[in-house]
Amino acid sequence: SSDGTIYALANGGTAPYTYQWSSGHNSSIVSSLSVGTYMLTVSDNNGCIVTKSVTLTEPEVLTCLTNSLTDVSCNGGSDGSISIGVSGGNGPYESVWNTSPVTYGGNLSNMPAGSYTLSVTDTNGCVDVQTYQIDEPEALFVYSKKTNVSCNRGSDGTIDLRVSKGTPPYTYLWNNGTTTEDRVNLKRGYYTVTVTDANGCIKVHTKFINHPKRLKPVRSVSHVSCYNGSDGAIDLSIVGGTMPYSYTWSDGATLEDRSNLSKGWYGFTVTDANGCTVNRNIKVNQSKFIYLTTIPQDVTTPGGSDGAITTTVSGGAAPYTYLWSNGSTLSSISGLTAGNYSLTLTDAKGCVKYRNPVVNEPIASGPLSCNTIGSTITCGTNTGTASVTATGGFPPYSYFWNTNPGQSTQTATGLAPGTYLVQVTDNRGASSAVFCFATISCSNAKTTSISNEGETLLSVYPNPFDNEINLNVLSVFDDETFEVQVIDILGKTHHYSIMNTTRGINTHKLKLVNLPAGIYFVKLKSNTSSFTERLIKH
């Protein structure tokens, strides 16, 4: 600077004195001088001269010296420090930092990164101003790339860790104690790593390793409708895993859904885009076999209409519907004539079963005939028995003996000696009846033999009739008288006459012109026998 001053004081010689400086000044006091050597010439009143050199000095330059500067260890930290020394100037010194609040002294500590200015003033008022920069490293940067687990509950996940900035080298500590940078063979879960750089700066990084949802097939099965059918189907849908999916079936098919399937087990493997697989087996069932039985009941007489067909059904799916060839929709049908019938049975699923039952009519083994056997008893008793055997015609047979009272068993009992008439009827009714005689003999009575045993005793024709009928009566006696009556179903007599017969066949004609149409009975009665025949009047 140029604030130096020189004071000159002369003595001796003869005053007054004059001063002449090399700087051009001419006073005893010279100021505003810079460092340097100045020559002074002093002259007194007598012209005596003296010369003197004066050297002005200055202190050393006031300088702030950096003892140490420590940058912040970690980005965002506040452990930076500055230690300053001072040289030159004239102490003591005053040091002031531009912090807020102001910091006095030559040292700063626990400071964040930034620019700091120090002003140092010595006793001379000399000032040195210096600016210092506390730096910090870039923030520790941790980034990772992950590979999720391929399959549900798998362990092939990975984490590729990328670390930069901060201050290398770095160390790693994972939450399971692993100290490697990268991780492999990971299961689903959270993984946390603490990265520490050379300055002890820490960065915590967490990564979540996920896995796909469980690969799960959802199945809908349509079972085979009918036994041995092939309309089964499997509707397959997949949830979870990673699309797209591929399919392999046990029978070689590669479709997702299946149709036209028969009963059986079907296995499949589903593979997703990550190669994860799931295997399942599906059973396709079928309806139970329909057991359909038809039981024909034949007509009992030729040309009859009392046939029937009953059915039994099991299996399949109830309810069942029936359709017969005669149009009936009942499970069983009746009132049938002989012939071929067909049945179509359909169950609730549309499965069909067919049957073709046959209703037959009976075939006679021969004409209806009978034979009798009578017992021999003691005369005067009534312990006789008579039996009849029927053949031919259409069984079963019914019997009626002209005993008093009449008996309807195959063997008549409690008989007195004599000849008895039995009417044998087959399944066709009275129109087919035949008559036989049986004789009960006694040991002290004359035995009468029946020569035409088994022939019809009475025949009536025509029947049905219009105005008259003919009666043919076979008599085994030489002289026998019959009362002939025609009565209606209420027991009213419409005709009465007497018929005398001899041994053999006797014919008797009855004119019945005025009879109303209807059912009547002709009754013949003698001292030894009585029998009745039904008539139909047109």
C-alpha positions as CSV (number, residue, x, y, z in Angstrom):
1,S,0.0,0.0,0.0
2,S,1.2,3.7,0.0
3,D,0.4,4.8,3.6
4,G,4.0,5.1,4.8
5,T,5.1,8.3,6.5
6,I,8.7,9.6,7.2
7,Y,9.3,12.2,9.9
8,A,12.6,14.2,9.6
9,L,14.0,16.3,12.4
10,A,17.1,18.5,11.9
11,N,19.3,20.0,14.6
12,G,22.5,21.7,14.7
13,G,23.7,24.1,12.0
14,T,21.8,27.3,11.6
15,A,18.1,27.2,11.3
16,P,15.8,27.4,9.5
17,Y,16.2,24.2,7.6
18,T,15.0,23.2,4.2
19,Y,14.1,19.6,3.3
20,Q,14.2,18.1,-0.2
21,W,13.1,14.5,-0.7
22,S,13.9,12.3,-3.6
23,S,10.2,11.8,-4.0
24,G,9.9,15.5,-4.7
25,H,8.4,16.3,-1.3
26,N,10.0,19.3,0.5
27,S,8.6,19.0,4.0
28,S,9.9,17.5,7.1
29,I,7.0,15.0,7.2
30,V,6.3,13.0,4.1
31,S,3.2,10.7,3.9
32,S,1.4,8.5,1.5
33,L,4.6,6.8,0.7
34,S,5.1,3.4,-0.7
35,V,7.7,0.9,0.3
36,G,11.1,2.1,-0.8
37,T,14.3,4.1,0.0
38,Y,13.9,7.8,0.0
39,M,16.9,10.3,0.0
40,L,16.5,13.5,2.1
41,T,18.8,16.5,1.6
42,V,18.6,19.0,4.5
43,S,20.1,22.6,4.1
44,D,20.5,25.1,6.9
45,N,20.5,28.8,6.7
46,N,24.2,28.9,6.0
47,G,23.9,26.6,3.1
48,C,25.3,23.7,5.0
49,I,24.0,20.4,3.6
50,V,23.4,17.0,5.0
51,T,22.1,13.9,3.1
52,K,20.3,11.0,4.7
53,S,18.6,7.9,3.2
54,V,15.5,6.5,4.8
55,T,14.0,3.1,3.8
56,L,10.3,2.5,4.3
57,T,9.3,-1.2,4.8
58,E,6.0,-3.0,5.0
59,P,4.8,-6.2,6.8
60,E,4.5,-9.5,4.9
61,V,1.3,-9.8,2.9
62,L,-1.6,-10.8,5.1
63,T,-2.3,-14.3,3.8
64,C,-4.8,-17.0,4.8
65,L,-3.2,-20.4,4.7
66,T,-5.2,-23.6,4.2
67,N,-4.1,-26.0,6.8
68,S,-6.7,-28.6,5.8
69,L,-10.0,-28.9,3.9
70,T,-12.0,-32.0,4.2
71,D,-14.9,-32.6,1.8
72,V,-18.2,-34.1,2.9
73,S,-17.9,-37.9,3.0
74,C,-21.4,-38.7,1.7
75,N,-23.7,-36.8,-0.6
76,G,-26.0,-34.7,1.5
77,G,-23.8,-35.1,4.6
78,S,-22.4,-32.4,6.9
79,D,-19.0,-33.6,8.0
80,G,-17.0,-31.2,5.9
81,S,-14.3,-29.0,7.6
82,I,-11.8,-26.2,6.9
83,S,-8.8,-25.4,9.0
84,I,-7.1,-22.0,8.2
85,G,-3.8,-20.5,9.3
86,V,-2.7,-16.8,8.8
87,S,0.7,-15.5,7.8
88,G,1.9,-11.9,7.2
89,G,0.2,-8.9,8.4
90,N,0.4,-7.9,12.0
91,G,-1.4,-9.9,14.6
92,P,-3.6,-10.4,16.3
93,Y,-6.0,-11.3,13.6
94,E,-9.8,-11.4,13.5
95,S,-11.3,-14.2,11.3
96,V,-14.9,-14.1,10.2
97,W,-16.8,-16.7,8.1
98,N,-19.8,-15.9,6.1
99,T,-22.0,-18.6,7.6
100,S,-25.4,-18.1,9.1
101,P,-25.0,-17.4,11.9
102,V,-21.5,-15.9,11.5
103,T,-18.7,-18.1,12.6
104,Y,-15.5,-16.6,14.1
105,G,-12.2,-18.3,14.1
106,G,-10.1,-20.0,11.6
107,N,-11.8,-23.4,11.6
108,L,-15.1,-24.7,10.3
109,S,-16.4,-28.2,11.1
110,N,-19.5,-30.3,10.5
111,M,-20.3,-28.3,7.4
112,P,-22.3,-29.4,4.4
113,A,-21.0,-29.0,0.9
114,G,-20.9,-25.4,-0.3
115,S,-18.8,-22.3,-0.8
116,Y,-17.5,-20.6,2.3
117,T,-15.8,-17.1,2.5
118,L,-13.3,-16.2,5.2
119,S,-12.3,-12.5,6.0
120,V,-9.1,-12.1,8.1
121,T,-8.2,-8.6,9.5
122,D,-4.9,-7.9,11.2
123,T,-4.2,-5.0,13.7
124,N,-3.3,-2.8,10.8
125,G,-6.7,-3.3,9.4
126,C,-5.2,-5.3,6.6
127,V,-7.8,-7.7,5.3
128,D,-7.4,-11.0,3.4
129,V,-10.6,-12.5,2.0
130,Q,-10.5,-16.1,0.7
131,T,-13.3,-18.4,-0.6
132,Y,-13.2,-22.2,0.0
133,Q,-15.2,-24.9,-1.5
134,I,-16.3,-28.0,0.4
135,D,-17.3,-30.6,-2.1
136,E,-19.4,-33.8,-1.7
137,P,-19.4,-37.0,-3.8
138,E,-22.3,-37.7,-6.1
139,A,-25.1,-39.5,-4.4
140,L,-24.5,-43.3,-4.2
141,F,-26.8,-44.7,-6.9
142,V,-28.1,-48.2,-6.7
143,Y,-30.2,-49.7,-9.5
144,S,-31.1,-53.3,-10.1
145,K,-32.6,-55.4,-12.8
146,K,-34.6,-58.4,-11.7
147,T,-35.9,-61.6,-13.3
148,N,-39.0,-62.9,-11.6
149,V,-39.5,-66.5,-10.7
150,S,-40.7,-68.4,-13.8
151,C,-43.1,-70.7,-12.1
152,N,-45.3,-70.5,-9.1
153,R,-43.3,-71.4,-6.0
154,G,-40.1,-71.7,-8.1
155,S,-36.6,-70.5,-7.2
156,D,-35.0,-69.2,-10.3
157,G,-35.4,-65.5,-9.7
158,T,-32.4,-63.2,-10.1
159,I,-31.3,-59.7,-9.1
160,D,-28.6,-57.9,-11.1
161,L,-27.4,-55.0,-9.0
162,R,-25.9,-51.9,-10.6
163,V,-24.0,-49.4,-8.3
164,S,-22.4,-46.1,-9.4
165,K,-21.3,-42.8,-8.0
166,G,-20.5,-42.4,-4.4
167,T,-17.0,-43.4,-3.7
168,P,-15.8,-46.9,-4.9
169,P,-15.2,-49.6,-4.0
170,Y,-18.5,-50.8,-2.7
171,T,-19.4,-53.6,-0.3
172,Y,-22.8,-55.4,-0.2
173,L,-24.8,-56.9,2.6
174,W,-28.1,-58.6,1.8
175,N,-30.8,-59.2,4.4
176,N,-30.0,-62.9,4.5
177,G,-26.3,-62.3,5.1
178,T,-25.1,-62.7,1.5
179,T,-22.3,-60.3,0.5
180,T,-22.3,-60.8,-3.3
181,E,-23.3,-58.0,-5.6
182,D,-25.8,-60.1,-7.6
183,R,-28.3,-62.7,-6.5
184,V,-29.5,-65.9,-8.2
185,N,-31.9,-68.8,-7.4
186,L,-34.3,-66.6,-5.6
187,K,-37.8,-67.4,-4.5
188,R,-40.7,-65.0,-4.3
189,G,-40.2,-62.3,-1.7
190,Y,-38.6,-59.0,-0.7
191,Y,-34.8,-58.8,-0.9
192,T,-33.0,-55.8,0.7
193,V,-29.3,-55.0,0.2
194,T,-27.2,-52.4,2.0
195,V,-24.5,-50.9,-0.2
196,T,-21.6,-49.2,1.5
197,D,-19.0,-47.2,-0.4
198,A,-15.4,-46.4,0.5
199,N,-16.5,-43.4,2.6
200,G,-18.9,-45.5,4.6
201,C,-21.9,-44.0,2.7
202,I,-24.9,-46.3,2.7
203,K,-27.7,-46.9,0.3
204,V,-30.4,-49.4,1.1
205,H,-32.2,-50.9,-1.9
206,T,-35.1,-53.3,-1.9
207,K,-36.4,-55.5,-4.7
208,F,-39.5,-57.6,-4.8
209,I,-39.2,-60.9,-6.7
210,N,-42.6,-62.1,-7.8
211,H,-43.8,-65.4,-9.2
212,P,-46.8,-66.1,-11.5
213,K,-50.0,-67.2,-10.0
214,R,-50.4,-70.9,-9.8
215,L,-51.1,-72.4,-13.1
216,K,-54.5,-73.8,-12.7
217,P,-56.9,-75.5,-15.1
218,V,-60.6,-74.9,-14.7
219,R,-62.6,-77.8,-16.2
220,S,-66.1,-78.2,-17.3
221,V,-67.1,-81.7,-18.3
222,S,-70.1,-82.6,-20.4
223,H,-70.6,-86.4,-19.8
224,V,-71.7,-88.8,-22.6
225,S,-75.4,-88.6,-22.9
226,C,-76.1,-92.2,-23.8
227,Y,-74.4,-95.4,-23.0
228,N,-71.6,-96.1,-25.5
229,G,-72.1,-92.7,-27.0
230,S,-69.4,-90.2,-28.1
231,D,-70.9,-86.8,-27.4
232,G,-68.8,-86.0,-24.3
233,A,-66.9,-82.8,-24.1
234,I,-64.3,-81.0,-22.0
235,D,-64.2,-77.2,-21.8
236,L,-60.8,-76.2,-20.5
237,S,-59.8,-72.8,-19.3
238,I,-56.5,-71.8,-17.7
239,V,-55.8,-69.2,-15.0
240,G,-52.5,-68.2,-13.6
241,G,-49.1,-68.9,-15.1
242,T,-47.9,-66.9,-18.1
243,M,-49.7,-66.8,-21.4
244,P,-49.7,-68.2,-24.0
245,Y,-50.4,-71.8,-23.1
246,S,-49.9,-75.0,-25.0
247,Y,-51.8,-78.3,-24.5
248,T,-50.9,-81.9,-24.9
249,W,-53.6,-84.6,-24.3
250,S,-53.0,-88.3,-23.5
251,D,-54.5,-89.2,-26.9
252,G,-52.2,-86.9,-28.8
253,A,-54.6,-84.0,-29.2
254,T,-53.2,-80.4,-28.8
255,L,-56.4,-78.4,-28.6
256,E,-57.6,-76.6,-25.6
257,D,-61.1,-78.0,-25.6
258,R,-62.3,-81.4,-26.6
259,S,-65.5,-82.7,-28.1
260,N,-67.0,-86.0,-29.4
261,L,-65.5,-87.9,-26.6
262,S,-66.5,-91.4,-25.4
263,K,-66.4,-92.6,-21.8
264,G,-62.9,-92.8,-20.3
265,W,-60.1,-91.0,-18.6
266,Y,-58.4,-88.1,-20.5
267,G,-55.1,-86.8,-19.2
268,F,-53.6,-83.4,-20.3
269,T,-50.5,-81.3,-19.7
270,V,-50.7,-77.5,-19.9
271,T,-47.4,-75.7,-20.5
272,D,-47.2,-71.9,-20.2
273,A,-44.8,-69.4,-21.8
274,N,-42.2,-70.0,-19.1
275,G,-42.2,-73.7,-19.4
276,C,-44.3,-74.2,-16.3
277,T,-46.5,-77.3,-16.5
278,V,-49.6,-78.7,-14.8
279,N,-51.0,-82.2,-15.3
280,R,-54.5,-83.3,-14.7
281,N,-56.7,-86.3,-15.5
282,I,-60.4,-85.9,-16.2
283,K,-63.0,-88.7,-16.3
284,V,-65.8,-88.5,-18.8
285,N,-68.7,-90.6,-17.6
286,Q,-71.7,-91.9,-19.5
287,S,-75.3,-92.6,-18.7
288,K,-76.1,-96.0,-17.3
289,F,-77.1,-98.7,-19.7
290,I,-80.9,-98.7,-20.2
291,Y,-82.3,-102.1,-19.3
292,L,-85.7,-102.4,-21.0
293,T,-87.7,-105.6,-20.6
294,T,-91.0,-106.2,-22.3
295,I,-93.2,-109.0,-21.0
296,P,-96.0,-110.0,-23.4
297,Q,-99.1,-111.6,-22.1
298,D,-100.7,-113.7,-24.9
299,V,-104.4,-113.5,-25.7
300,T,-106.3,-116.3,-24.0
301,T,-108.4,-117.3,-27.0
302,P,-108.1,-117.2,-30.8
303,G,-109.1,-113.8,-32.1
304,G,-109.2,-112.5,-28.5
305,S,-108.2,-109.0,-27.4
306,D,-107.1,-109.5,-23.9
307,G,-103.4,-109.5,-24.6
308,A,-101.1,-107.2,-22.8
309,I,-97.4,-106.0,-22.7
310,T,-95.8,-104.8,-19.5
311,T,-92.4,-103.2,-19.3
312,T,-89.7,-102.8,-16.7
313,V,-87.0,-100.1,-17.1
314,S,-83.9,-99.3,-15.2
315,G,-80.7,-97.3,-16.0
316,G,-80.5,-94.3,-18.3
317,A,-82.0,-91.1,-16.9
318,A,-85.6,-90.9,-15.7
319,P,-88.2,-89.9,-16.6
320,Y,-88.9,-92.1,-19.6
321,T,-91.3,-91.6,-22.4
322,Y,-92.9,-94.4,-24.3
323,L,-94.2,-94.6,-27.9
324,W,-95.9,-97.9,-29.0
325,S,-96.6,-98.8,-32.6
326,N,-100.3,-98.6,-31.8
327,G,-99.9,-95.0,-30.7
328,S,-100.1,-95.5,-27.0
329,T,-97.7,-93.6,-24.7
330,L,-98.2,-95.6,-21.6
331,S,-95.5,-97.7,-20.0
332,S,-97.7,-100.9,-20.4
333,I,-100.5,-101.6,-22.8
334,S,-103.4,-103.9,-22.6
335,G,-106.5,-105.0,-24.6
336,L,-104.3,-106.2,-27.4
337,T,-105.0,-108.7,-30.2
338,A,-102.3,-111.1,-31.3
339,G,-99.6,-109.5,-33.4
340,N,-96.2,-107.8,-33.5
341,Y,-95.7,-104.6,-31.6
342,S,-92.8,-102.1,-31.4
343,L,-91.8,-99.8,-28.5
344,T,-89.6,-96.8,-28.6
345,L,-88.4,-95.7,-25.2
346,T,-86.7,-92.4,-24.7
347,D,-85.0,-91.3,-21.5
348,A,-84.6,-87.7,-20.1
349,K,-81.3,-87.3,-22.1
350,G,-82.8,-88.4,-25.4
351,C,-81.3,-91.9,-25.3
352,V,-83.4,-94.4,-27.2
353,K,-84.1,-98.1,-26.7
354,Y,-86.2,-100.3,-29.0
355,R,-88.1,-103.5,-28.4
356,N,-90.4,-105.5,-30.6
357,P,-92.5,-107.8,-28.5
358,V,-95.0,-110.3,-29.9
359,V,-98.4,-111.1,-28.5
360,N,-99.4,-114.6,-29.5
361,E,-102.7,-116.4,-29.4
362,P,-103.1,-120.0,-28.2
363,I,-103.1,-123.0,-30.5
364,A,-105.3,-125.9,-29.6
365,S,-103.7,-129.2,-29.2
366,G,-106.9,-130.8,-30.6
367,P,-110.7,-130.5,-30.2
368,L,-112.0,-130.2,-26.7
369,S,-113.0,-133.6,-25.3
370,C,-113.5,-135.3,-21.9
371,N,-113.5,-138.7,-20.3
372,T,-115.1,-139.7,-17.0
373,I,-114.6,-142.3,-14.3
374,G,-117.3,-143.2,-11.8
375,S,-117.0,-145.2,-8.7
376,T,-119.0,-148.3,-7.5
377,I,-120.6,-148.0,-4.2
378,T,-123.0,-149.9,-2.0
379,C,-126.6,-149.5,-3.1
380,G,-128.6,-147.1,-1.1
381,T,-125.7,-144.9,-0.2
382,N,-124.5,-141.6,-1.6
383,T,-120.7,-141.9,-1.2
384,G,-119.9,-142.1,-4.9
385,T,-117.3,-140.0,-6.7
386,A,-116.9,-139.1,-10.4
387,S,-113.9,-137.5,-12.0
388,V,-113.5,-136.0,-15.4
389,T,-110.4,-135.4,-17.5
390,A,-110.4,-132.8,-20.3
391,T,-108.0,-132.6,-23.3
392,G,-107.6,-130.4,-26.3
393,G,-109.3,-127.0,-26.6
394,F,-107.8,-124.0,-24.8
395,P,-107.0,-124.6,-21.1
396,P,-107.8,-123.8,-18.4
397,Y,-110.9,-125.8,-18.1
398,S,-114.0,-125.3,-15.9
399,Y,-116.4,-128.0,-14.8
400,F,-120.1,-128.2,-13.8
401,W,-121.8,-131.4,-12.6
402,N,-125.6,-131.7,-12.8
403,T,-125.7,-132.8,-9.2
404,N,-128.1,-131.3,-6.6
405,P,-126.7,-129.0,-5.7
406,G,-124.4,-128.6,-8.7
407,Q,-120.6,-129.0,-8.2
408,S,-117.9,-127.1,-10.2
409,T,-114.8,-129.2,-9.3
410,Q,-113.0,-131.7,-11.5
411,T,-114.3,-134.5,-9.1
412,A,-117.9,-134.6,-7.9
413,T,-118.5,-136.2,-4.6
414,G,-121.4,-137.4,-2.4
415,L,-123.1,-139.1,-5.3
416,A,-125.9,-141.7,-5.2
417,P,-125.9,-144.4,-7.8
418,G,-126.9,-143.1,-11.2
419,T,-125.7,-141.3,-14.3
420,Y,-124.4,-137.8,-14.0
421,L,-123.7,-135.2,-16.6
422,V,-120.6,-132.9,-16.4
423,Q,-120.1,-129.9,-18.6
424,V,-116.5,-129.1,-19.5
425,T,-115.7,-125.6,-20.7
426,D,-112.3,-124.3,-21.9
427,N,-111.1,-120.7,-22.1
428,R,-113.4,-119.9,-24.9
429,G,-116.5,-120.1,-22.7
430,A,-119.8,-121.9,-23.0
431,S,-119.8,-121.9,-26.8
432,S,-117.1,-124.5,-26.8
433,A,-118.5,-126.7,-24.0
434,V,-118.6,-130.5,-24.2
435,F,-120.5,-132.9,-22.0
436,C,-119.7,-136.3,-20.6
437,F,-121.6,-138.9,-18.6
438,A,-120.3,-140.6,-15.5
439,T,-122.1,-143.5,-13.9
440,I,-122.1,-144.4,-10.2
441,S,-122.8,-148.1,-9.9
442,C,-123.8,-150.0,-6.8
443,S,-123.0,-153.6,-6.0
444,N,-126.6,-154.8,-6.0
445,A,-127.9,-152.7,-8.9
446,K,-127.9,-153.3,-12.6
447,T,-125.0,-151.6,-14.3
448,T,-125.7,-149.4,-17.2
449,S,-122.8,-148.6,-19.6
450,I,-122.5,-145.4,-21.6
451,S,-121.5,-146.2,-25.1
452,N,-120.9,-142.7,-26.4
453,E,-119.0,-141.5,-23.4
454,G,-117.3,-138.2,-24.0
455,E,-119.7,-137.0,-26.8
456,T,-121.7,-133.8,-26.4
457,L,-125.0,-134.5,-24.5
458,L,-126.7,-131.3,-25.7
459,S,-126.1,-129.1,-28.7
460,V,-128.0,-126.0,-29.6
461,Y,-127.8,-124.4,-33.0
462,P,-127.7,-121.9,-34.5
463,N,-126.4,-119.8,-31.6
464,P,-126.8,-116.9,-31.8
465,F,-130.2,-117.3,-33.5
466,D,-132.9,-115.3,-35.1
467,N,-136.3,-117.0,-34.7
468,E,-135.8,-120.7,-33.9
469,I,-133.3,-123.1,-32.5
470,N,-132.6,-126.8,-32.8
471,L,-131.9,-128.9,-29.7
472,N,-129.9,-132.2,-30.2
473,V,-130.1,-134.3,-27.1
474,L,-128.1,-137.5,-26.6
475,S,-130.0,-139.8,-24.2
476,V,-128.7,-143.0,-22.8
477,F,-132.2,-144.2,-21.6
478,D,-134.8,-145.9,-23.7
479,D,-137.5,-143.6,-22.5
480,E,-136.8,-140.2,-20.9
481,T,-138.9,-137.1,-20.6
482,F,-137.4,-133.6,-20.4
483,E,-139.0,-130.3,-19.4
484,V,-137.7,-127.6,-21.8
485,Q,-137.7,-124.0,-20.6
486,V,-136.3,-120.8,-22.2
487,I,-135.7,-118.1,-19.5
488,D,-134.1,-114.7,-19.6
489,I,-131.4,-113.4,-17.3
490,L,-134.0,-112.2,-14.8
491,G,-135.4,-115.7,-14.5
492,K,-138.6,-115.1,-16.4
493,T,-139.8,-118.1,-18.5
494,H,-140.5,-117.3,-22.1
495,H,-141.1,-120.8,-23.4
496,Y,-142.1,-124.2,-21.8
497,S,-142.5,-127.5,-23.5
498,I,-142.1,-131.3,-23.0
499,M,-139.5,-133.3,-25.0
500,N,-139.7,-137.1,-25.0
501,T,-136.5,-138.9,-25.9
502,T,-135.4,-142.4,-26.7
503,R,-131.9,-143.9,-26.5
504,G,-129.6,-142.0,-28.9
505,I,-129.7,-138.5,-30.4
506,N,-133.1,-136.8,-30.3
507,T,-133.9,-133.5,-32.2
508,H,-136.3,-130.9,-30.9
509,K,-137.1,-127.6,-32.7
510,L,-138.2,-124.5,-30.8
511,K,-139.8,-121.5,-32.5
512,L,-139.0,-118.3,-30.5
513,V,-140.2,-115.7,-32.9
514,N,-141.4,-113.1,-30.4
515,L,-138.4,-113.0,-28.1
516,P,-136.6,-109.6,-27.9
517,A,-132.9,-109.6,-28.6
518,G,-130.8,-110.5,-25.7
519,I,-129.3,-113.4,-23.6
520,Y,-131.4,-116.4,-22.6
521,F,-130.9,-119.8,-21.2
522,V,-132.4,-123.1,-22.4
523,K,-132.9,-125.5,-19.5
524,L,-133.6,-129.2,-19.9
525,K,-134.6,-131.3,-16.9
526,S,-135.5,-134.9,-16.4
527,N,-135.9,-137.2,-13.5
528,T,-132.2,-138.1,-13.7
529,S,-130.4,-135.0,-15.0
530,S,-130.6,-131.3,-15.6
531,F,-128.4,-129.0,-17.6
532,T,-128.5,-125.4,-19.1
533,E,-127.2,-123.8,-22.2
534,R,-126.8,-120.1,-22.9
535,L,-128.6,-118.6,-25.9
536,I,-128.0,-115.3,-27.7
537,K,-131.0,-113.8,-29.7
538,H,-130.1,-111.4,-32.5
